[in-house]
Amino acid sequence: MANMCSNFLFITGGEEVNKKAFIESFKEMKRKADETNLYQFPVEIELTPENNHSLCDFDITEEQETISFLSRWSCPVELLRDLAKHYKISFKCDYDEGAHYYGATFYYHETDSSKNISLNDKDLEQYQDNDDDTYSFRGEIWESDSEILDILLTEKIEKLCKDM
């Protein structure tokens, strides 16, 4: 069975009508997945070897313009970029592939450009996994590493954006 990647997509730009159409595309994929019990691919996007990535287990929160979903193996960056380009929206997608693959992908429809920022081994060396299922980070004990990963990723994004 494929490893699953948790994805959290935030719509960050675009006209309101385009944002709604983008969310509706995900709702349609969810409806089809619920009816057929099969993973879905958006019908309005041409299937290519690069974007051939089915999505599953959607949770759409329209009020906040966020969509969370699972995908096989990794974040479907090419598929999301093709969808965003089609609907002329910008997004940020946080992803957690497990086994310390943690990052965010940004797409800017105005410039048709994207950027991926992920944690590397040097970033992950900043905290330690303790023997008692806790984590040590910056002199404190943490029950979970998810907040630590969020802090490290946010700091890396801020540093990289400042240096641009």
C-alpha positions as CSV (number, residue, x, y, z in Angstrom):
1,M,0.0,0.0,0.0
2,A,1.2,3.5,-0.8
3,N,2.3,5.8,1.9
4,M,-0.1,8.7,2.3
5,C,0.8,12.4,2.3
6,S,-1.3,14.8,4.3
7,N,-1.9,18.1,2.4
8,F,-3.4,21.4,3.6
9,L,-4.1,23.8,0.8
10,F,-4.8,27.5,1.4
11,I,-6.1,29.7,-1.4
12,T,-4.1,32.9,-1.1
13,G,-5.1,34.9,-4.2
14,G,-7.4,35.2,-7.2
15,E,-10.8,36.5,-8.0
16,E,-13.6,35.4,-5.8
17,V,-15.5,33.6,-8.7
18,N,-12.3,31.7,-9.6
19,K,-11.7,30.7,-5.9
20,K,-15.3,29.3,-5.8
21,A,-14.8,27.4,-9.0
22,F,-11.6,25.9,-7.7
23,I,-13.3,24.8,-4.5
24,E,-16.2,23.4,-6.5
25,S,-13.8,21.3,-8.5
26,F,-12.6,19.6,-5.3
27,K,-16.2,19.2,-4.1
28,E,-17.0,17.4,-7.4
29,M,-14.0,15.1,-7.0
30,K,-15.1,14.3,-3.4
31,R,-18.7,13.6,-4.6
32,K,-17.4,11.2,-7.3
33,A,-15.0,9.6,-4.8
34,D,-17.9,9.1,-2.3
35,E,-20.1,7.6,-5.0
36,T,-17.5,5.3,-6.6
37,N,-15.1,4.6,-3.8
38,L,-12.3,5.4,-6.2
39,Y,-9.7,8.1,-6.1
40,Q,-10.5,11.0,-8.4
41,F,-8.7,13.3,-10.9
42,P,-10.2,16.7,-11.9
43,V,-11.9,16.4,-15.2
44,E,-11.0,19.9,-16.3
45,I,-7.3,19.2,-16.3
46,E,-5.5,17.3,-19.0
47,L,-3.8,14.3,-17.7
48,T,0.0,14.3,-18.2
49,P,2.8,12.1,-16.9
50,E,3.9,15.0,-14.6
51,N,0.5,15.7,-13.0
52,N,-0.9,12.1,-12.9
53,H,-1.8,12.1,-9.2
54,S,-5.1,11.0,-7.8
55,L,-6.4,12.6,-4.6
56,C,-8.4,11.1,-1.8
57,D,-10.0,11.8,1.6
58,F,-11.0,15.4,1.1
59,D,-12.1,17.8,3.8
60,I,-13.2,21.1,2.4
61,T,-13.6,24.2,4.6
62,E,-15.1,26.8,2.2
63,E,-15.4,29.6,4.7
64,Q,-11.6,29.7,5.2
65,E,-10.8,28.8,1.6
66,T,-8.9,25.7,2.8
67,I,-8.9,22.2,1.5
68,S,-7.2,19.3,3.3
69,F,-6.7,16.0,1.5
70,L,-4.6,12.9,1.4
71,S,-2.5,11.9,-1.7
72,R,-0.4,8.9,-2.5
73,W,3.3,9.2,-1.7
74,S,3.8,12.9,-2.0
75,C,2.2,16.3,-2.4
76,P,0.7,16.5,-6.0
77,V,2.5,19.8,-6.8
78,E,2.1,19.6,-10.6
79,L,-1.6,18.7,-10.4
80,L,-2.3,21.6,-7.9
81,R,-0.2,24.0,-10.1
82,D,-2.2,23.0,-13.2
83,L,-5.5,23.4,-11.3
84,A,-4.5,26.8,-10.0
85,K,-3.3,27.9,-13.4
86,H,-6.6,26.8,-14.9
87,Y,-8.6,28.7,-12.3
88,K,-6.2,31.7,-12.0
89,I,-5.7,31.4,-8.3
90,S,-2.7,31.4,-6.0
91,F,-2.1,28.9,-3.2
92,K,0.1,27.7,-0.4
93,C,0.0,23.9,0.3
94,D,1.6,22.6,3.4
95,Y,2.4,18.9,3.3
96,D,3.6,16.1,5.6
97,E,4.8,13.0,3.8
98,G,5.9,11.3,7.1
99,A,9.5,10.1,7.7
100,H,10.6,13.8,8.0
101,Y,9.4,15.0,4.6
102,Y,7.7,18.2,5.6
103,G,7.3,21.4,3.6
104,A,5.2,23.9,1.7
105,T,4.6,24.7,-1.9
106,F,3.6,28.1,-3.1
107,Y,2.0,29.0,-6.5
108,Y,1.5,32.6,-7.7
109,H,-0.9,32.8,-10.6
110,E,0.1,36.4,-11.5
111,T,3.6,35.3,-12.5
112,D,2.9,31.6,-13.2
113,S,5.7,30.7,-10.8
114,S,6.0,28.3,-7.9
115,K,8.4,27.6,-5.0
116,N,8.8,24.6,-2.8
117,I,10.4,24.9,0.6
118,S,11.0,21.9,2.7
119,L,12.9,20.9,5.9
120,N,16.2,19.2,5.3
121,D,18.4,17.1,7.6
122,K,20.1,20.2,9.0
123,D,16.7,21.6,10.0
124,L,15.6,18.4,11.6
125,E,18.8,18.1,13.7
126,Q,17.5,21.1,15.7
127,Y,15.3,18.8,17.8
128,Q,15.8,15.3,19.4
129,D,13.5,12.4,19.8
130,N,13.6,11.2,23.4
131,D,13.2,7.6,24.6
132,D,9.9,8.4,26.3
133,D,7.9,9.5,23.2
134,T,8.7,13.2,23.8
135,Y,10.9,15.6,21.9
136,S,13.5,18.1,23.1
137,F,13.6,21.4,21.3
138,R,15.3,24.7,22.3
139,G,15.5,23.6,26.0
140,E,11.9,22.5,26.3
141,I,10.1,19.1,26.2
142,W,7.4,18.7,23.6
143,E,4.7,15.9,23.5
144,S,4.6,16.0,19.7
145,D,6.9,17.0,16.9
146,S,4.2,18.5,14.7
147,E,4.4,21.9,16.4
148,I,8.2,21.8,16.2
149,L,8.0,21.0,12.5
150,D,5.6,23.9,12.0
151,I,8.0,26.3,13.9
152,L,11.0,25.2,11.9
153,L,9.1,25.4,8.5
154,T,7.7,28.9,9.4
155,E,11.1,30.2,10.3
156,K,12.7,28.8,7.2
157,I,10.0,30.3,5.0
158,E,10.4,33.7,6.7
159,K,14.2,33.6,6.3
160,L,14.1,32.6,2.7
161,C,11.4,35.2,1.9
162,K,13.5,37.9,3.7
163,D,16.6,36.9,1.7
164,M,14.8,37.2,-1.7
